Amino acid sequence: MRALVLIVLVGLSGQADAQECEPTFGHRVMELLNVLRAEHGLGLLSVDPRLVTAAQRHSEDMAAGRFLEHEGSDGSTVLSRIEQTGYEWMTVSENIAAGQPLPDSVVAAWMRSPVHRSNILDASMMNVGIGYAVSSDEFRHYWTADFGASRARPQVIVSGCHP
């Protein structure tokens, strides 16, 4: 029996469309983040595909280069990676991690870190994108969560689920 996730997408017309999606690590991390935010009386995060692109790019870069830093191998920063996607940010933050094999373990690790915890529980954040990549090194699992609040209308309408 395979598990599916029901995603409800609201288009520009205001009409809701439901879509069944295979659950992914990115979806599970977002789900866990939103449970934590709800427990603290905060608004839920929505996936913005531009933030997913920035986060995934950074996770893949870290896995390929076998490093754990906010600065990319090409000198990129969280801001430059997010700006390259066209996300018009008011505020952004980034959590990274390596070594945690599952979404539950990476979120637990972030919540034990005061800085990462504050990013997750920042009431000003409205959007998120999760990146995950695998390497053959000792850490094996590389994670990025890019959080943001946009000056423009967020692109939360995705044709499909969180990668």
C-alpha positions in Angstrom: 0.0 0.0 0.0 1.5 3.3 -1.0 0.9 6.5 0.9 -0.2 9.6 -1.0 -0.4 13.2 0.1 -3.4 15.3 -0.9 -2.3 18.8 -1.9 -4.9 21.5 -2.5 -3.7 24.2 -4.9 -5.5 27.5 -5.1 -5.2 29.2 -8.5 -5.4 32.9 -9.4 -9.1 32.4 -10.0 -9.5 31.4 -6.4 -10.7 27.9 -7.3 -9.1 25.0 -5.4 -7.8 22.0 -7.1 -6.8 18.8 -5.2 -3.9 16.7 -6.4 -2.6 13.5 -5.0 1.2 13.4 -4.7 3.8 10.9 -3.7 5.2 12.1 -0.3 8.8 13.3 -0.5 11.4 14.3 2.0 10.8 18.0 1.1 7.1 17.6 1.7 7.7 15.9 5.0 10.1 18.6 6.2 7.6 21.3 5.3 4.8 19.3 7.1 7.0 19.1 10.3 7.9 22.7 10.1 4.2 23.7 9.9 3.3 21.4 12.8 5.9 23.3 14.9 4.8 26.7 13.8 1.1 25.8 14.5 2.1 24.6 18.0 3.6 28.1 18.6 0.6 30.0 17.2 2.4 31.0 14.0 1.1 31.1 10.4 1.8 28.1 8.2 4.5 28.2 5.6 3.7 27.7 1.9 6.0 26.2 -0.7 7.4 28.7 -3.2 9.0 26.9 -6.1 11.7 29.6 -6.4 12.8 28.9 -2.9 12.7 25.2 -3.7 15.0 25.9 -6.6 17.5 27.9 -4.5 17.5 25.3 -1.7 17.9 22.3 -4.0 20.7 24.0 -5.8 22.6 24.6 -2.6 22.0 21.1 -1.2 23.3 19.6 -4.5 26.3 21.9 -4.4 27.1 20.9 -0.8 26.7 17.2 -1.6 28.9 17.4 -4.8 31.6 19.4 -3.0 31.3 17.6 0.3 31.0 20.7 2.4 28.6 22.3 4.9 28.6 26.0 4.5 26.1 28.8 3.6 28.5 30.0 1.0 28.3 27.9 -2.2 31.3 26.5 -4.0 30.9 29.4 -6.6 30.8 32.1 -3.9 27.0 32.3 -3.9 25.1 33.3 -0.8 21.6 32.6 0.3 20.6 36.0 -1.1 22.3 35.6 -4.4 20.8 32.1 -4.9 17.3 33.3 -4.0 17.6 36.5 -6.1 18.7 34.4 -9.2 15.3 32.6 -9.0 13.4 35.9 -9.2 12.0 35.8 -5.6 11.5 39.4 -4.5 12.4 39.1 -0.9 11.7 41.3 2.1 13.5 38.9 4.4 15.1 35.5 4.0 17.0 33.0 6.1 18.5 29.6 5.5 19.0 26.4 7.5 21.5 23.8 6.4 22.4 20.4 7.8 24.3 17.3 6.9 24.2 13.8 8.2 20.6 13.4 9.2 19.1 10.6 7.2 15.4 11.5 7.6 13.2 14.6 7.6 12.3 14.0 11.3 16.0 13.9 12.3 17.0 17.1 10.4 14.0 19.1 11.8 14.9 17.8 15.4 18.5 18.9 14.9 17.4 22.3 13.7 15.1 22.7 16.6 18.0 22.0 19.0 20.0 24.9 17.5 18.9 28.3 18.7 19.7 30.0 15.4 18.0 27.4 13.3 15.0 27.2 15.6 14.6 31.0 15.4 14.5 30.7 11.6 11.8 28.1 11.8 9.7 30.0 14.3 10.2 33.5 12.7 6.6 34.9 12.4 7.6 37.1 9.5 8.4 34.1 7.3 5.7 33.0 4.9 7.3 30.8 2.3 9.7 27.9 2.3 11.7 25.7 -0.1 13.4 22.5 1.0 16.5 21.0 -0.8 17.8 17.5 -0.2 20.8 15.8 -1.9 22.8 12.6 -1.3 26.5 12.1 -1.5 28.8 9.2 -1.0 30.8 10.9 1.8 30.5 10.3 5.5 27.6 12.8 5.9 25.7 11.4 3.0 22.6 13.5 3.4 22.6 17.3 2.8 19.7 19.5 3.6 18.7 23.2 3.0 15.6 25.1 4.1 15.3 28.5 2.5 12.7 30.7 4.3 11.3 34.0 2.9 8.7 36.7 2.9 8.2 38.2 -0.5 7.5 41.8 -1.5 5.5 40.4 -4.5 2.7 37.9 -4.7 4.3 34.6 -3.8 4.4 31.8 -6.4 2.7 29.1 -4.3 0.8 27.6 -7.2 2.8 24.6 -8.3 1.9 22.0 -10.8 2.8 19.1 -8.6 4.2 18.6 -5.1 7.2 19.6 -3.3 10.1 17.8 -4.9 
